């Protein structure tokens, strides 16, 4: 019997976020355009292996140049890892909140990117690293030199030189969020960049900051357009995130890999976990489901090189309750181990194998932008048996049914599968027998489902 896991969502001011895939970009590695002779960094060749120290020169102009590609494959919003000035290639050690890192461009570069993206109906989310700064942050260097007013912006131990960090990293001094000046500074930062037309913020390690700070920050920035969406980084716990519209659901990556690749979870386990995620949030349609990121080894590596399994994970993620996230390059099965290898450069030209992978995935990415059923529709588990799961998304007269068998043998199911199922991965159905390692989709094509 079909079990509804998540109800249909109501249309509201966040429909722009629900409507398609969120695409994460590590700016130094995605694309480069417009040479700037004033850059003093020593750049390595684009095809070099990434390290924690080297720079490739990816920039905002490069991202702008890729907008036609991103729009074509159905991307609705971009989440950029930090873009503010910093001495590192990851830029989580902020040197100035009010300056674009010169290697990435300048304010004109950001303004052009946002304008071009908005013209393509693509929103931009910036990474707000407001728990800590870098050890070259001006106020911190002054604090180390004994300026009392600046010391109070950080968490020093009494009169000593010891201070609280993020993760024990000395180059990441933690801000003192109990100081009203810190609240004022972060409010000014968000107000300043809101003027550029950004759509929202992904907020770094927000569980390390008191909920009261986030409540006060929300009040002080409530009139900003970009404060309509706060996406909280969230790994093991979500309880802290009541002030955030969305959370980064990394459980999706773990459980989908367990189900599809590792076989540490069967279909019942996957169904139960999806239900638990949905219970944790008042609006499951806004949960952001990540299957790759800059902090983890590449999806194709986790799939042990199997393009088939990687496609099943990516496609199944498109149909879960919430917003699917795609880490740049996963759509072409870009390889990479753990950090820093997961931050390889995006190729300027795809291989035949990469083209084939994208050709399979691209039509699925486009579905969400075409069908409100996938952004607002309810989510039901029709059947879960062994390693086969049948799920359904419904909105008014639009219905999608997805059948996935991640197991090594054909599975007979009780559900009537007499519809016009299209085999996306694996073989076609034979009656109610679902072939091994397969994903099939039926429905949605002739509906009058309202478009976004």
BAVO-291398 format. One line per 5 residues: number of its first residue (from 1); their letters; for each residue x, y negated, z negated of C-alpha. Coordinates in nm, 4 decimals. Example, Ala and Ser with C-alpha at 12.3 -4.5 7.8 and 13.67 -1.06 7.14 Angstrom:
BEGIN
1 = AS = 1.2300 0.4500 -0.7800 ~ 1.3670 0.1060 -0.7140
***
This chain:
BEGIN
1 = XXXXX = 0.0000 0.0000 0.0000 ~ 0.1298 -0.3455 0.0927 ~ 0.2483 -0.5542 -0.2030 ~ 0.2687 -0.9334 -0.1805 ~ 0.5973 -1.0524 -0.3282
6 = XXXXX = 0.5781 -1.4239 -0.2463 ~ 0.2679 -1.6273 -0.1581 ~ 0.2434 -1.8699 0.1302 ~ 0.4071 -2.2069 0.0651 ~ 0.2319 -2.5404 0.0883
11 = XXXXX = 0.3533 -2.7917 0.3421 ~ 0.5300 -3.0866 0.1774 ~ 0.8176 -3.3356 0.2091 ~ 1.0729 -3.0505 0.2154 ~ 0.9450 -2.8833 0.5310
16 = XXXXX = 1.2544 -3.0142 0.7104 ~ 1.4646 -2.7863 0.4880 ~ 1.2432 -2.4799 0.5175 ~ 1.2154 -2.4876 0.8932 ~ 1.5390 -2.3248 1.0054
21 = XXXXX = 1.8787 -2.1902 0.9143 ~ 2.1230 -2.3823 0.6923 ~ 2.4697 -2.3692 0.8481 ~ 2.7715 -2.4063 0.6183 ~ 3.0861 -2.5695 0.7573
26 = XXXXX = 3.4349 -2.5828 0.6082 ~ 3.5310 -2.9106 0.7797 ~ 3.9057 -2.8543 0.8290 ~ 3.8389 -2.5328 1.0231 ~ 3.5299 -2.5850 1.2391
31 = XXXXX = 3.6218 -2.8151 1.5291 ~ 3.8601 -3.0987 1.6140 ~ 3.8046 -3.3964 1.8417 ~ 3.9544 -3.7430 1.8943 ~ 4.3250 -3.7476 1.8187
36 = XXXXX = 4.4323 -4.0037 1.5588 ~ 4.7992 -4.0953 1.5696 ~ 4.7824 -4.2496 1.2228 ~ 4.7290 -3.9149 1.0499 ~ 5.0358 -3.8272 0.8460
41 = XXXXX = 4.9463 -3.4631 0.7777 ~ 5.1532 -3.1926 0.9468 ~ 4.8914 -2.9859 1.1262 ~ 4.9386 -2.6208 1.2142 ~ 4.8230 -2.4736 1.5468
46 = XXXXX = 4.4502 -2.3981 1.5561 ~ 4.5042 -2.0229 1.5869 ~ 4.7380 -2.0008 1.2834 ~ 4.6561 -1.7959 0.9752 ~ 4.4968 -2.0070 0.6989
51 = XXXXX = 4.6736 -2.0606 0.3689 ~ 4.5769 -2.2574 0.0616 ~ 4.8122 -2.5356 0.1711 ~ 4.7950 -2.5754 0.5492 ~ 4.5794 -2.8175 0.7471
56 = XXXXX = 4.4291 -2.7584 1.0917 ~ 4.2754 -3.0998 1.1586 ~ 3.9083 -3.0133 1.1913 ~ 3.7096 -3.3344 1.1582 ~ 3.3665 -3.4971 1.1633
61 = XXXXX = 3.4000 -3.5871 1.5301 ~ 3.4588 -3.2201 1.5987 ~ 3.1379 -3.1288 1.4171 ~ 2.9525 -3.3908 1.6234 ~ 3.0852 -3.2309 1.9410
66 = XXXXX = 2.9359 -2.8955 1.8352 ~ 2.5828 -3.0249 1.7707 ~ 2.4465 -2.9047 2.1080 ~ 2.5682 -2.5537 2.0249 ~ 2.4222 -2.5657 1.6723
71 = XXXXX = 2.0895 -2.6952 1.7951 ~ 2.0815 -2.4283 2.0667 ~ 2.1161 -2.1424 1.8193 ~ 1.8381 -2.2766 1.5969 ~ 2.0277 -2.4475 1.3147
76 = XXXXX = 1.8092 -2.6917 1.1197 ~ 2.0542 -2.8310 0.8642 ~ 2.4285 -2.8477 0.8028 ~ 2.5930 -2.8133 0.4637 ~ 2.9449 -2.9557 0.4694
81 = XXXXX = 3.2055 -2.8561 0.2143 ~ 3.3571 -3.1709 0.0534 ~ 3.4499 -3.4542 0.2881 ~ 3.5819 -3.7157 0.0421 ~ 3.9509 -3.8025 0.0188
86 = XXXXX = 4.1574 -3.5320 -0.1445 ~ 4.5118 -3.3906 -0.1293 ~ 4.3909 -3.0350 -0.0567 ~ 4.2349 -2.8690 0.2469 ~ 3.9290 -2.7574 0.0458
91 = XXXXX = 3.8775 -3.1084 -0.1022 ~ 3.7213 -2.9973 -0.4298 ~ 3.9871 -3.2080 -0.6068 ~ 3.8399 -3.5482 -0.5261 ~ 4.0763 -3.8441 -0.5084
96 = XXXXX = 3.8074 -4.1014 -0.4253 ~ 3.4314 -4.0599 -0.4024 ~ 3.4000 -4.3699 -0.1866 ~ 3.6347 -4.2761 0.0969 ~ 3.6039 -4.0149 0.3699
101 = XXXXX = 3.9230 -3.8102 0.3861 ~ 4.1266 -3.9770 0.6643 ~ 4.1981 -3.6407 0.8252 ~ 3.8236 -3.5976 0.8753 ~ 3.7595 -3.9490 1.0026
106 = XXXXX = 3.6014 -4.2522 0.8424 ~ 3.2613 -4.3974 0.7651 ~ 3.1932 -4.4560 1.1335 ~ 3.2597 -4.0862 1.1970 ~ 3.0055 -3.9875 0.9335
111 = XXXXX = 2.7502 -4.2401 1.0563 ~ 2.7860 -4.1095 1.4108 ~ 2.7544 -3.7482 1.2972 ~ 2.4420 -3.8147 1.0905 ~ 2.2792 -4.0183 1.3673
116 = XXXXX = 2.3578 -3.7590 1.6345 ~ 2.2428 -3.4773 1.4075 ~ 1.9167 -3.6541 1.3247 ~ 1.8549 -3.7126 1.6955 ~ 1.8802 -3.3335 1.7299
121 = XXXXX = 1.6498 -3.2878 1.4267 ~ 1.9384 -3.1515 1.2231 ~ 1.9912 -3.2743 0.8659 ~ 2.3213 -3.3175 0.6825 ~ 2.3846 -3.2027 0.3232
126 = XXXXX = 2.7005 -3.3193 0.1491 ~ 2.8866 -3.1316 -0.1229 ~ 2.8645 -3.3260 -0.4497 ~ 3.1570 -3.2295 -0.6730 ~ 3.0469 -3.4163 -0.9849
131 = XXXXX = 3.1611 -3.1824 -1.2622 ~ 3.5270 -3.2680 -1.2121 ~ 3.7672 -3.4695 -0.9987 ~ 4.1254 -3.4181 -0.8840 ~ 4.4357 -3.5087 -1.0830
136 = XXXXX = 4.5091 -3.7869 -0.8323 ~ 4.1766 -3.9573 -0.9056 ~ 4.2654 -4.3179 -0.9936 ~ 4.0913 -4.3289 -1.3321 ~ 4.2545 -4.0022 -1.4348
141 = XXXXX = 4.6065 -4.1189 -1.3555 ~ 4.5322 -4.4327 -1.5595 ~ 4.3997 -4.2138 -1.8404 ~ 4.7246 -4.0151 -1.8469 ~ 4.9059 -4.3468 -1.8846
146 = XXXXX = 4.7069 -4.4226 -2.1969 ~ 4.4313 -4.6543 -2.0710 ~ 4.1646 -4.5853 -2.3318 ~ 3.8652 -4.6880 -2.1220 ~ 3.9678 -4.4381 -1.8553
151 = XXXXX = 4.0435 -4.1623 -2.1071 ~ 3.6819 -4.1842 -2.2179 ~ 3.5700 -4.0821 -1.8690 ~ 3.7287 -3.7396 -1.9238 ~ 3.7303 -3.4683 -2.1901
156 = XXXXX = 4.0628 -3.5119 -2.3666 ~ 4.1358 -3.3320 -2.6939 ~ 4.1619 -3.6113 -2.9513 ~ 4.4683 -3.8270 -2.8790 ~ 4.6593 -3.5502 -2.7020
161 = XXXXX = 4.7366 -3.4977 -2.3345 ~ 4.5242 -3.1819 -2.3313 ~ 4.1957 -3.2016 -2.1421 ~ 3.9082 -2.9850 -2.0275 ~ 3.9411 -2.8617 -1.6690
166 = XXXXX = 3.7256 -2.6748 -1.4231 ~ 3.8171 -2.3083 -1.4389 ~ 4.1426 -2.3735 -1.6243 ~ 4.2950 -2.5504 -1.3215 ~ 4.5045 -2.8450 -1.4412
171 = XXXXX = 4.4500 -3.0295 -1.1127 ~ 4.0713 -3.0345 -1.1751 ~ 4.0045 -3.2543 -1.4823 ~ 3.6460 -3.2395 -1.6017 ~ 3.4419 -3.5582 -1.6324
176 = XXXXX = 3.2881 -3.6563 -1.9655 ~ 2.9198 -3.6420 -1.8782 ~ 2.8232 -3.7777 -2.2193 ~ 2.9740 -4.1138 -2.1199 ~ 2.7102 -4.3433 -1.9602
181 = XXXXX = 2.9797 -4.4796 -1.7292 ~ 3.0118 -4.1383 -1.5664 ~ 2.6381 -4.1305 -1.5017 ~ 2.6579 -4.4786 -1.3531 ~ 2.9530 -4.3823 -1.1328
186 = XXXXX = 2.7859 -4.0698 -0.9923 ~ 2.4627 -4.2649 -0.9357 ~ 2.6592 -4.5218 -0.7369 ~ 2.8272 -4.2471 -0.5351 ~ 2.4957 -4.0898 -0.4388
191 = XXXXX = 2.3425 -4.4296 -0.3607 ~ 2.6358 -4.5286 -0.1431 ~ 2.6295 -4.2203 0.0805 ~ 2.2503 -4.2168 0.0929 ~ 2.2782 -4.5282 0.3096
196 = XXXXX = 2.4301 -4.3153 0.5850 ~ 2.1111 -4.1148 0.6264 ~ 2.2164 -3.7843 0.4731 ~ 1.9335 -3.5473 0.3850 ~ 2.0457 -3.3937 0.0561
201 = XXXXX = 2.3206 -3.2621 -0.1694 ~ 2.4697 -2.9266 -0.2563 ~ 2.5990 -2.9686 -0.6125 ~ 2.9117 -2.7882 -0.7264 ~ 2.9217 -2.5774 -1.0487
206 = XXXXX = 2.6191 -2.7589 -1.1979 ~ 2.5856 -2.5082 -1.4842 ~ 2.8990 -2.6632 -1.6359 ~ 2.7097 -2.9920 -1.6818 ~ 2.4363 -3.0486 -1.9407
211 = XXXXX = 2.0768 -3.0394 -1.8103 ~ 2.0228 -3.3812 -1.9688 ~ 2.2836 -3.5338 -1.7382 ~ 2.1025 -3.3969 -1.4334 ~ 1.7707 -3.5280 -1.5650
216 = XXXXX = 1.9180 -3.8747 -1.6123 ~ 2.0860 -3.8637 -1.2728 ~ 1.7560 -3.7670 -1.1141 ~ 1.5875 -4.0658 -1.2751 ~ 1.8581 -4.3059 -1.1630
221 = XXXXX = 1.8517 -4.1796 -0.8018 ~ 1.4824 -4.0927 -0.7655 ~ 1.4257 -4.3516 -0.4912 ~ 1.7004 -4.2129 -0.2673 ~ 1.5953 -4.0077 0.0349
226 = XXXXX = 1.8876 -3.7700 -0.0230 ~ 1.7691 -3.6965 -0.3772 ~ 1.4652 -3.5147 -0.2453 ~ 1.6805 -3.2015 -0.2124 ~ 1.9395 -3.0849 -0.4633
231 = XXXXX = 2.0836 -2.7424 -0.3868 ~ 2.2474 -2.5977 -0.6961 ~ 2.5444 -2.3662 -0.6686 ~ 2.4277 -2.0629 -0.8658 ~ 2.5933 -1.7241 -0.9033
236 = XXXXX = 2.4938 -1.5079 -1.2002 ~ 2.2373 -1.7341 -1.3698 ~ 1.9634 -1.9642 -1.2412 ~ 1.8065 -2.0772 -1.5682 ~ 1.9992 -2.4045 -1.5729
241 = XXXXX = 1.8614 -2.5113 -1.2339 ~ 1.5150 -2.6397 -1.3238 ~ 1.6135 -2.9880 -1.2035 ~ 1.7083 -2.8568 -0.8597 ~ 1.4819 -2.7909 -0.5643
246 = XXXXX = 1.6909 -2.4963 -0.4461 ~ 1.9646 -2.2595 -0.5556 ~ 2.2359 -2.0715 -0.3686 ~ 2.1137 -1.7137 -0.3835 ~ 2.4338 -1.5105 -0.3606
251 = XXXXX = 2.2441 -1.2082 -0.4917 ~ 2.1067 -1.1804 -0.1377 ~ 2.4564 -1.1081 -0.0055 ~ 2.5268 -0.8487 -0.2717 ~ 2.1979 -0.6635 -0.2414
256 = XXXXX = 2.1788 -0.6676 0.1365 ~ 2.5303 -0.5262 0.1543 ~ 2.4357 -0.2669 -0.1086 ~ 2.1359 -0.1673 0.1012 ~ 2.2812 -0.1822 0.4515
261 = XXXXX = 2.6510 -0.1014 0.4087 ~ 2.7501 0.0410 0.0728 ~ 2.4320 0.2416 0.0112 ~ 2.4463 0.1459 -0.3557 ~ 2.0807 0.0434 -0.3317
266 = XXXXX = 1.7854 0.2045 -0.1619 ~ 1.4771 0.0301 -0.0230 ~ 1.3007 0.0349 -0.3599 ~ 1.5977 -0.1391 -0.5248 ~ 1.5993 -0.4074 -0.2567
271 = XXXXX = 1.2243 -0.4636 -0.2918 ~ 1.2477 -0.4952 -0.6698 ~ 1.5343 -0.7435 -0.6492 ~ 1.3566 -0.9638 -0.3954 ~ 1.0551 -0.9728 -0.6270
276 = XXXXX = 1.2784 -1.0697 -0.9212 ~ 1.4390 -1.3565 -0.7253 ~ 1.0982 -1.4900 -0.6341 ~ 0.9803 -1.4818 -0.9959 ~ 1.2723 -1.7008 -1.1000
281 = XXXXX = 1.1644 -1.9987 -0.8895 ~ 0.8330 -2.1816 -0.8767 ~ 0.8632 -2.2117 -0.4971 ~ 1.0432 -1.9089 -0.3480 ~ 1.0250 -2.0629 -0.0003
286 = XXXXX = 1.3067 -2.3005 -0.1032 ~ 1.5539 -2.0403 -0.2331 ~ 1.8631 -2.0518 -0.0104 ~ 1.9869 -1.7023 0.0720 ~ 2.3613 -1.6790 0.1396
291 = XXXXX = 2.5300 -1.3757 0.2942 ~ 2.8669 -1.5473 0.3471 ~ 3.0573 -1.8436 0.2063 ~ 3.3976 -2.0077 0.1703 ~ 3.4475 -1.8212 -0.1591
296 = XXXXX = 3.4025 -1.4663 -0.0310 ~ 3.5482 -1.2351 0.2297 ~ 3.3795 -1.2505 0.5689 ~ 3.0577 -1.0611 0.6278 ~ 3.2053 -0.8504 0.9076
301 = XXXXX = 3.4900 -0.7457 0.6754 ~ 3.2400 -0.6456 0.4078 ~ 3.0627 -0.4459 0.6781 ~ 3.3908 -0.2613 0.7448 ~ 3.4032 -0.3964 1.0973
306 = XXXXX = 3.0577 -0.2649 1.1907 ~ 2.8826 -0.5163 1.4156 ~ 2.5675 -0.3095 1.3839 ~ 2.5570 -0.3439 1.0062 ~ 2.6509 -0.7132 1.0150
311 = XXXXX = 2.3638 -0.7816 1.2537 ~ 2.1177 -0.5958 1.0313 ~ 2.2281 -0.8019 0.7277 ~ 2.2063 -1.1322 0.9156 ~ 1.8730 -1.0582 1.0792
316 = XXXXX = 1.7117 -0.9190 0.7644 ~ 1.8236 -1.2340 0.5812 ~ 1.6276 -1.4411 0.8329 ~ 1.3039 -1.2770 0.7186 ~ 1.3475 -1.2927 0.3394
321 = XXXXX = 1.1514 -1.5442 0.1304 ~ 1.3487 -1.8681 0.1275 ~ 1.5902 -2.0450 0.3595 ~ 1.8574 -1.8353 0.5366 ~ 2.2133 -1.9703 0.5165
326 = XXXXX = 2.4814 -1.8921 0.7713 ~ 2.8527 -1.9459 0.7066 ~ 3.0205 -2.0839 1.0186 ~ 3.1534 -1.8053 1.2402 ~ 2.9426 -1.5270 1.0888
331 = XXXXX = 2.7137 -1.5624 1.3905 ~ 3.0007 -1.4336 1.6084 ~ 3.1360 -1.1822 1.3539 ~ 3.4439 -1.3942 1.2770 ~ 3.6836 -1.1883 1.0659
336 = XXXXX = 3.8546 -1.2846 0.7403 ~ 3.9447 -1.1446 0.4002 ~ 3.9130 -1.3231 0.0684 ~ 4.0043 -1.6903 0.0219 ~ 4.1938 -1.8329 0.2052
341 = XXXXX = 4.1519 -1.5851 0.4920 ~ 3.7749 -1.6405 0.4988 ~ 3.8479 -1.9972 0.6101 ~ 3.9856 -1.9201 0.9550 ~ 3.9274 -2.1665 1.2376
346 = XXXXX = 3.6199 -2.1439 1.4563 ~ 3.7320 -2.0373 1.8060 ~ 3.7172 -2.2818 2.0922 ~ 3.6211 -1.9980 2.3249 ~ 3.4393 -1.6801 2.2304
351 = XXXXX = 3.5556 -1.3329 2.3215 ~ 3.3240 -1.1029 2.5142 ~ 3.2509 -0.9161 2.1924 ~ 3.1679 -1.2393 2.0091 ~ 2.9387 -1.3485 2.2918
356 = XXXXX = 2.7556 -1.0172 2.2753 ~ 2.7125 -1.0402 1.8974 ~ 2.5709 -1.3933 1.9232 ~ 2.3427 -1.2957 2.2112 ~ 2.1745 -1.0415 1.9837
361 = XXXXX = 2.1432 -1.2801 1.6891 ~ 2.0551 -1.6054 1.8658 ~ 1.6919 -1.5242 1.9549 ~ 1.6278 -1.4318 1.5913 ~ 1.7788 -1.7587 1.4659
366 = XXXXX = 1.5446 -1.9456 1.6999 ~ 1.2315 -1.7774 1.5635 ~ 1.2257 -1.9634 1.2357 ~ 1.2201 -2.3061 1.3994 ~ 0.9316 -2.1912 1.6174
371 = XXXXX = 0.7108 -2.0213 1.3597 ~ 0.5801 -2.1657 1.0352 ~ 0.5042 -1.8048 0.9460 ~ 0.8732 -1.7520 0.8653 ~ 0.9183 -2.0724 0.6672
376 = XXXXX = 0.5820 -2.0911 0.4901 ~ 0.4218 -1.7500 0.5309 ~ 0.3735 -1.5025 0.2526 ~ 0.6117 -1.2091 0.2120 ~ 0.4952 -0.8542 0.1515
381 = XXXXX = 0.6584 -0.5138 0.1160 ~ 0.4509 -0.2772 0.3273 ~ 0.6504 0.0345 0.2451 ~ 0.9846 0.1237 0.0897 ~ 1.1041 0.4804 0.1141
386 = XXXXX = 1.4605 0.6001 0.0712 ~ 1.6691 0.3717 0.2949 ~ 1.3809 0.2381 0.5006 ~ 1.1912 -0.0796 0.4225 ~ 0.8974 -0.2345 0.6060
391 = XXXXX = 0.8269 -0.6007 0.5363 ~ 0.5658 -0.8427 0.6642 ~ 0.5469 -1.2217 0.6946 ~ 0.2018 -1.3775 0.7510 ~ 0.0679 -1.7296 0.8029
396 = XXXXX = -0.2838 -1.7813 0.9401 ~ -0.2937 -1.5741 1.2630 ~ 0.0832 -1.5299 1.2848 ~ 0.2279 -1.1994 1.1647 ~ 0.5787 -1.0543 1.1827
401 = XXXXX = 0.6528 -0.6968 1.0785 ~ 1.0147 -0.5923 1.0312 ~ 1.1250 -0.2309 0.9981 ~ 1.4774 -0.1491 0.8797 ~ 1.6362 0.1921 0.8288
406 = XXXXX = 1.9887 0.1565 0.6918 ~ 2.0297 0.5293 0.6346 ~ 2.2143 0.7958 0.8274 ~ 1.9052 0.9923 0.9256 ~ 1.5682 0.9307 1.0880
411 = XXXXX = 1.2990 0.8429 0.8332 ~ 0.9299 0.9355 0.8637 ~ 0.7047 0.6632 0.7142 ~ 0.3370 0.6556 0.6179 ~ 0.2727 0.3156 0.7784
416 = XXXXX = 0.1109 0.3127 1.1223 ~ 0.3811 0.1762 1.3552 ~ 0.1759 0.1783 1.6735 ~ 0.2357 -0.1922 1.7455 ~ 0.4634 -0.3377 2.0117
421 = XXXXX = 0.7891 -0.3087 1.8186 ~ 1.1074 -0.4423 1.9757 ~ 1.4314 -0.2681 1.8862 ~ 1.6885 -0.5349 1.7946 ~ 1.9484 -0.2954 1.6507
426 = XXXXX = 1.9485 0.0790 1.7099 ~ 1.7018 0.2979 1.8955 ~ 1.3296 0.2551 1.9591 ~ 1.0606 0.4056 1.7372 ~ 0.9246 0.7514 1.8031
431 = XXXXX = 0.5776 0.7502 1.6542 ~ 0.6181 0.6812 1.2829 ~ 0.9768 0.8019 1.2786 ~ 1.2289 0.5229 1.2227 ~ 1.5742 0.5942 1.3735
436 = XXXXX = 1.8824 0.5649 1.1534 ~ 2.0738 0.2357 1.1436 ~ 1.7955 0.0427 1.3140 ~ 1.6051 -0.2844 1.2846 ~ 1.2824 -0.3447 1.4737
441 = XXXXX = 1.0465 -0.6427 1.4911 ~ 0.6847 -0.6724 1.5976 ~ 0.4503 -0.9700 1.6331 ~ 0.4572 -1.3483 1.6295 ~ 0.4796 -1.4099 2.0005
446 = XXXXX = 0.1143 -1.4924 2.0813 ~ 0.0092 -1.6686 1.7628 ~ -0.1142 -2.0257 1.7255 ~ 0.1168 -2.0701 1.4261 ~ 0.1829 -2.4455 1.3724
451 = XX = 0.5329 -2.5471 1.4735 ~ 0.7641 -2.7544 1.2553
***
